[in-house]
Amino acid sequence: MGSENYEASAYRIMTTIASNMQAVRTAIAVAASKVGRDPDDVCLLAVSKNFPPDALRAAYNEGQVCFAESYVQEALDKIAALQELVVEWHFIGPIQSNKTRAIAENFSWVHSVDRLKVAERLSGQRPLTLPPLQVCLQVNISKEASKSGVAAIEAEELARAISKLPNLRLRGLMAVPEPSDDVAEQHDSFAQLRRLYEQMNRHGLNLDTLSMGMSHDFAAAIAEGATMVRIGTAIFGERLKNKEQL
């Protein structure tokens, strides 16, 4: 009976995630089409923190290959459990100095670089057998004291320093604006990041990535130019807390 219950539960999880994946992809396509963008220009990152490997496997079976994690040990466990899958791992959480080696060795992308010291450690610890680590500079666009991210006014100077590091490739900017149900406020926050991105490109930084937008606001982010949206709840459901959060 226990085995039957487990199998039934696993089936429900797979079918729910499959349905959610389809709904999210449709919503991304609609949001892009409304502003004359090609939906294929928006990469979907499945934010899988606090969900077990089976949930990721269900999303992978629906064609999802880019997964985003925020807690290093949890991510390492999943990377080991899913090593037979061709997955692109993105790190999106705050970066502790003592975790940079594990991040540099196991991820393809890091979206949450906001200090030169951290960038230097990631560059120095990136194995030479791997391609350069793709990084985004996290900007505290809402100026929240509790949020990670460099201040917008300091972002370009930091971006220039990061762009000179040998084993990193600076791809763009990331932000987690203050949550809001006001669509106009959502647009305003994402437009601020886009304008900063455009300014940096005018100044020769050659960025190509805007990582912004989550389950509650990704339509506004896409309208303002997001090239990557980070979707968790709309795919996997509500999360439980991870030990690394406590």
GISUL-V406315 format. One line per field, one symbol per residue. burial: # if it has 24 or more other ideal C-beta (glycine too) atoms within 12 Angstrom, else .. A space follows every 10 residues. Layout:
# GISUL-V406315
burial = ???
This chain:
# GISUL-V406315
burial = .......... ..##..##.# #..##.###. ##......#. .######### ########## .#.#.##### ##.######. .#....#### #####...## .######### ######.### ###.##.... .######### ##.....### ##..##.##. ###.#.#### ########.. .....##.## ####.##..# ....#.#.## ########## ########## ##.###.... ......
